[in-house]
Amino acid sequence: MTEEIQLKKIDELIQNLDSETLSALENIRELKRYKKGEFLLHQHKLCRYSFWIEQGILRKFYWNDTKEITTELIFEHDIAVSFDSYVLQKPSKEFIQAVTDVTVYQTEAQSFQMLKAKFPKLVELDLMMTEYYAMWLEKRLFEFRTRNATERYLQLLRQQPHIILEVPLTYIASYLGISLETLSRIRSKI
């Protein structure tokens, strides 16, 4: 629930930005379309952009020996970024890939940093987005520690009921931290 409150605050801040700030922000973001399976970021590359998802689903993952580990599924009206790579401009530990065809607004990190120096409300926006991500991450860690696999799966279905139609079960199982076989058993019982 706290994430929804934070998103409303972010939306209100954006809605109340003056026209000069909005115009400057519009000038540094670009509408891009990616096909299902395309990569927006490769592991070991710099995350030079943040991606605001207008339509579609992205996932973040990394390779653990010979196995893909999905760390995030990112849906419409949310932001995708390899956080430490974006902030520190160091090589990313993960990939960002389109799970479906996606439409995103991508904003280049350096351009956004330069705008923050000129438009103080963007510093506030950046802080609010960082707080939102921290809240989301804390909630995800808490759920991993306090909920069993079935509860995590049911929660995901409540939040994103269309997920089963659009995201391969292997990605969902990996995101939930379980095997595909365990996910199949959970699904057969509900």
VMD Tcl script that draws the C-alpha trace (Angstrom):
set ca {
  {0.00 0.00 0.00}
  {2.82 2.42 0.79}
  {4.15 2.05 -2.76}
  {0.79 3.18 -4.18}
  {0.87 6.24 -1.92}
  {4.40 7.03 -3.10}
  {3.36 6.61 -6.74}
  {0.48 9.05 -6.18}
  {2.93 11.57 -4.68}
  {5.22 11.15 -7.69}
  {2.30 11.58 -10.07}
  {1.15 14.72 -8.22}
  {4.64 16.19 -8.35}
  {4.86 15.54 -12.10}
  {1.39 17.00 -12.67}
  {2.41 20.16 -10.82}
  {5.72 20.75 -12.57}
  {5.93 24.13 -14.26}
  {5.83 24.20 -18.06}
  {9.54 25.01 -18.42}
  {10.57 21.99 -16.31}
  {8.11 19.71 -18.13}
  {9.36 20.90 -21.49}
  {12.98 20.31 -20.50}
  {12.09 16.82 -19.28}
  {10.20 16.04 -22.49}
  {13.23 17.11 -24.52}
  {15.51 14.50 -22.95}
  {13.19 11.51 -23.10}
  {12.55 9.44 -26.18}
  {9.70 7.08 -26.99}
  {11.09 3.71 -28.04}
  {9.54 0.38 -28.97}
  {11.18 -2.97 -28.36}
  {10.03 -6.35 -29.63}
  {9.51 -9.33 -27.37}
  {12.92 -10.80 -26.52}
  {14.93 -7.65 -27.33}
  {17.42 -6.38 -24.78}
  {17.30 -2.85 -23.43}
  {20.46 -3.50 -21.40}
  {23.12 -6.20 -21.56}
  {25.06 -7.51 -18.60}
  {28.48 -5.81 -18.20}
  {27.31 -2.72 -20.13}
  {26.59 0.70 -18.61}
  {22.97 1.44 -17.80}
  {22.83 4.83 -19.52}
  {19.03 5.10 -19.51}
  {16.05 4.75 -17.26}
  {13.00 3.18 -18.91}
  {9.45 4.25 -18.05}
  {7.11 1.52 -19.29}
  {4.11 2.83 -21.15}
  {3.02 -0.59 -22.39}
  {4.30 -4.12 -21.95}
  {6.43 -6.08 -19.51}
  {10.19 -6.11 -18.90}
  {12.31 -8.38 -16.79}
  {15.67 -7.98 -15.12}
  {17.84 -11.07 -14.82}
  {21.40 -12.27 -14.48}
  {23.29 -15.46 -15.20}
  {24.29 -17.67 -12.26}
  {26.68 -20.20 -13.81}
  {24.39 -21.72 -16.48}
  {21.08 -20.59 -15.02}
  {19.08 -17.39 -15.56}
  {17.81 -15.77 -12.37}
  {14.92 -13.32 -12.85}
  {15.20 -10.60 -10.21}
  {12.38 -8.31 -11.32}
  {9.30 -8.31 -13.50}
  {8.43 -4.72 -14.37}
  {4.99 -3.76 -15.60}
  {3.26 -0.76 -17.17}
  {3.62 2.60 -15.45}
  {6.77 1.62 -13.64}
  {10.45 2.31 -14.15}
  {13.17 -0.14 -15.13}
  {16.80 0.57 -14.39}
  {19.88 -1.33 -13.28}
  {20.15 0.86 -10.22}
  {23.83 0.69 -9.25}
  {24.95 0.80 -12.88}
  {22.70 3.80 -13.58}
  {23.71 5.76 -10.49}
  {27.42 4.91 -10.42}
  {27.85 4.47 -14.19}
  {29.60 1.15 -13.77}
  {28.96 -2.08 -15.69}
  {25.61 -3.70 -14.99}
  {25.32 -7.05 -13.24}
  {22.06 -7.77 -15.03}
  {20.16 -7.70 -18.27}
  {16.91 -5.85 -18.98}
  {14.82 -7.67 -21.57}
  {11.38 -7.23 -23.15}
  {9.08 -10.08 -22.08}
  {6.37 -8.75 -24.42}
  {6.48 -6.06 -27.06}
  {7.07 -2.90 -25.04}
  {6.79 0.84 -25.46}
  {9.01 2.86 -23.13}
  {10.16 6.39 -22.59}
  {13.90 6.23 -22.14}
  {15.74 9.04 -20.41}
  {19.50 9.35 -20.63}
  {21.14 9.48 -17.19}
  {23.67 12.26 -17.87}
  {21.04 14.52 -19.43}
  {18.77 14.00 -16.43}
  {21.64 14.80 -14.04}
  {22.33 18.05 -15.89}
  {18.64 19.02 -15.77}
  {18.52 18.43 -12.02}
  {21.11 21.18 -11.57}
  {18.85 23.61 -13.41}
  {15.41 22.48 -12.19}
  {15.24 21.77 -8.41}
  {11.88 19.97 -8.66}
  {13.64 17.23 -10.63}
  {15.93 16.62 -7.64}
  {12.79 16.07 -5.60}
  {11.37 13.77 -8.31}
  {14.60 11.77 -8.41}
  {14.56 11.38 -4.63}
  {10.92 10.27 -4.66}
  {11.64 7.68 -7.38}
  {14.60 6.37 -5.37}
  {12.42 6.15 -2.26}
  {9.78 4.28 -4.26}
  {12.36 1.75 -5.46}
  {13.69 1.30 -1.91}
  {10.14 0.67 -0.63}
  {9.48 -1.85 -3.38}
  {12.76 -3.62 -2.68}
  {12.14 -3.72 1.08}
  {8.66 -5.17 0.50}
  {10.05 -7.83 -1.87}
  {12.73 -8.85 0.65}
  {10.17 -8.95 3.46}
  {7.84 -11.13 1.38}
  {10.69 -13.54 0.59}
  {11.42 -13.92 4.30}
  {7.86 -14.09 5.62}
  {5.76 -15.77 2.92}
  {5.94 -19.23 1.49}
  {6.05 -19.88 -2.26}
  {2.29 -20.33 -2.58}
  {1.60 -17.05 -0.78}
  {4.14 -15.22 -2.98}
  {2.54 -16.67 -6.12}
  {-0.98 -15.73 -5.04}
  {0.19 -12.21 -4.16}
  {1.74 -11.84 -7.61}
  {-1.52 -13.01 -9.21}
  {-3.50 -10.47 -7.19}
  {-1.17 -7.64 -8.22}
  {-0.78 -8.69 -11.87}
  {-3.63 -11.08 -12.80}
  {-2.67 -11.11 -16.49}
  {0.85 -12.32 -15.76}
  {0.07 -15.96 -16.55}
  {-1.01 -15.01 -20.05}
  {2.05 -12.92 -20.86}
  {5.06 -14.13 -18.85}
  {6.62 -17.58 -19.32}
  {6.28 -19.79 -16.25}
  {10.06 -20.24 -16.10}
  {10.45 -16.48 -15.51}
  {7.68 -16.46 -12.91}
  {9.22 -19.41 -11.03}
  {12.64 -17.79 -11.07}
  {11.18 -14.45 -9.89}
  {9.46 -16.27 -7.01}
  {12.70 -18.08 -6.12}
  {11.29 -21.56 -6.79}
  {11.72 -24.31 -9.34}
  {9.39 -24.72 -12.29}
  {8.26 -28.04 -10.79}
  {7.32 -26.35 -7.51}
  {5.36 -23.69 -9.40}
  {3.52 -26.43 -11.31}
  {2.58 -28.15 -8.02}
  {1.36 -24.83 -6.55}
  {-0.71 -24.11 -9.65}
  {-2.30 -27.55 -9.63}
  {-3.48 -27.05 -6.03}
  {-5.18 -23.68 -6.51}
}
mol new
graphics top color blue
foreach p $ca { graphics top sphere $p radius 0.5 }
foreach p [lrange $ca 0 end-1] q [lrange $ca 1 end] { graphics top cylinder $p $q radius 0.2 }
display resetview
